[in-house]
Amino acid sequence: MNKRIYYGLYGLIVILLVLPFVVPNNFYLDLAVRMAINAIIVIGLNLLIGFAGQISLGHAGFLGIGAYASAVLPMHFGWHPVTAMLTGALASALLAALVAKPIFKLKGHYLAMATLGLGIIINIALRNEAQWTGGPDGMPVMPMALFGFEIGSDRQWYWVVAALLVLTVWGSLNLIDSPFGRALRALHGSEVASQVVGVNVARYKVSIFVLSAFSASIMGSISAHYIGFISPNFADFFHSIELVTMVVIGGMASVYGSIVGAVLLTALPQALATFEGWETVAFGAILMLCMIFMPRGLVPTLAARFSKGDDK
Amino acid sequence: MLAEFLQFLFSGITVGATYALAALGFTLIYNASHVINFAQGEFIMLGGMLAVLFAQMGLPLPAVLLLAILVPAIVGVLVEKLAIEPVKGAETVTLIIITIGASLVIRGLIQVWLGKNTFSLPAFSGDEPIHVLGATLLPQSLWVLGITALVVVALWYFFNRTLQGKAMLATSVNRLAAELVGINTSWVLFMSFAMSAALGALGGILITPITMTSYDVGIMLGLKGFVAAVVGGLGNGLGAVVGGLLVGILEAMGAGYISSAYKDAIPFVLILLILFFMPRGLFGGKSTDRV
């Protein structure tokens, strides 16, 4: 493994340090925070899709669990926001493990179906349990406080999320390069071959799915605190598809690609705001064109073009 | 007691017939290409929405039916030619994402074109309910069941008694072998998309007088059709029909006896249970993988 894969991380740190001083106003800072939040979720999802070759069509469900844990537990039960966030994340991880264990013994489309079903059930529950969740109208979220210090302004949130993003990228690069990561890549290449050399295929897939659910849940909590309001749309099927789209556009199995995908697709609705109503069409068309002409996604395709014959 | 039960049963079978048609659509495409077509629900929506549009133009019912089936079939073929064929042999994840993209494009275009309103279609033969043992049955339900039954019989005949149908079956069993005996497998792919879009659209038209329609009904109807296909064992035609009826009946019973708010969750609970305990579906045989 060469060290050049980390150059991107150093570049990212520099960009993140400089960004808040060059953005013209808070609108762009807010956009940057949302891009970074999405990037962290997408990196987790990409470990599952890109490295384990499995697709989750219900990831927004885990976001929803995290977000609503952070909204409901402090509001109705007086829990500390951090305890609430961790409880939500553990619940998501547990749910993911429960669902994934029997599913990963099967092959093909089954995880897609199971996660899709799970996501829809979570969303329906959020809409119907109005006495806790406010139903379809959503509910406000209390501010996040750490050690008596309240995180309130966009700028404070920016630094929190930026630090999390750097940690996530660093952690994922290491994970991919670890024996765990090599096993994951092997089983994406050929499940049978990796089984033959002693990789416990099902266990690795469950672990990565649980990890991505945990990370999604934490980021769901953070989004909820950041926005200060949460509604079931946050956990719906379309949001799950958006996240998958980010993975695919940036490039499967590429950590930096995930960031690019998240940045582009978080900015897209702003860019399309003038074409009221056409967002869905644009989204669908981008997905299809990307898969047909660049099945590996933006970053890996471009990287291959610029460094011919120079495999990373 | 009995009246209530019958009432739930009637509404369950009626919706279930639509799910069955959608599930047959999934099955056809899956058998021909091993693609799970996540755009299937949009064909159901297209059928209903176009039928409303053509009916408002004042066309007679047979013409409405014909056009509202033909146009989605053409759309289905376009999806296959433009999006599925160029990536032949791609990974499952890629194919799933492409069909999701297609469904977003179709839904988005209809939303831009016809708006976000809910539309209804007049029933084919009046709204005078028929009384059966204290329960009421809409004449439209009889249309739904009758036409679905006809379609199932026609499909059975097509696949078992005609050369084209057998060619399609052969392709689903072994594509390479089918090509070797001279079957035009790209024609089979073409036909399966056209037929499956037409089946979905037909279901959408038939159910619209009862449940109404709007640009976004395709997601739920499609997903439930998909659940029905999996319940019956993916790729199994008879299973798809039984699966559709079963999902419809369970949903109606659940809505009636347990909670109407959680009606839409019932098929998805069912799919999780089936995946855990009977991963090949109710009718799917054992399968082995070749390395």
Interface residues (C-beta under 8 A of the other chain):
Chain A: I49 G53 Q54 I55 V99 P102 I103 K105 L106 K107 G108 H109 Y110 A112 M113 A114 L116 G117 L118 I120 I121 I124 A125 N128 V192 F237 I241 V244 T245 V248 M252 G277 W278 E279 T280 V281 A282 F283 G284 A285 I286 L287 M288 M291 I292 P295
Chain B: I36 A83 P86 V87 A90 E91 T92 V93 T94 I96 I97 I98 I100 G101 A102 S103 L104 V105 I106 R107 G108 L109 Q111 V112 I219 L223 F226 V227 V230 L234 A261 Y262 D264 A265 P267 F268 V269 I271 L272 L275 F276 P279 D289 V291
